Amino acid sequence: MSDLTAIEKRKLERALGMGGGYVLNFFNRTFAEFFLDSFGVDIYDAKYNRGSGSKANRMRAFWDRESNYLVGKVLGMVFEEWKEFSSPG
């Protein structure tokens, strides 16, 4: 379980555009590929299913379930590749 604070989570949610259930410009397929190819994580596994099962809710469940190390690696890659993940299709 990561130890992100509530304030850190809110800032990340805002930065990643998670208000409407989305995460940046990921589609379901690209979101799944990002986690599986880069980290060996099946983000669509039942353990990450929270609420509506949206990408944003899966990311929140990931933050709550995984280690600081893994959460940090994922966020690091998202921010390193910001232009790729945040620009339209």
WOHU-V621022 format. One line per field, one symbol per residue. ss: DSSP state (h for helix, s for strand, l for the rest). psi: psi as a letter, one per 20 degrees, with the letter a starting at -180 (. if undefined). A space follows every 10 residues. Layout:
ss: ???
psi: ???
This chain:
ss: lllllhhhhh hhhhhllhhh lllllllhhh hhhhhhhhhl lllllhhhll llllhhhhhh hhhhhllhhh hhhhhhhhhh lhhhhhlll
psi: pqkprhgggg gggghjljhj irockqrggh gggggghhik pnijqhijop dijrgghhgg hghhhrqggg gggghggghh kgggiiqq.
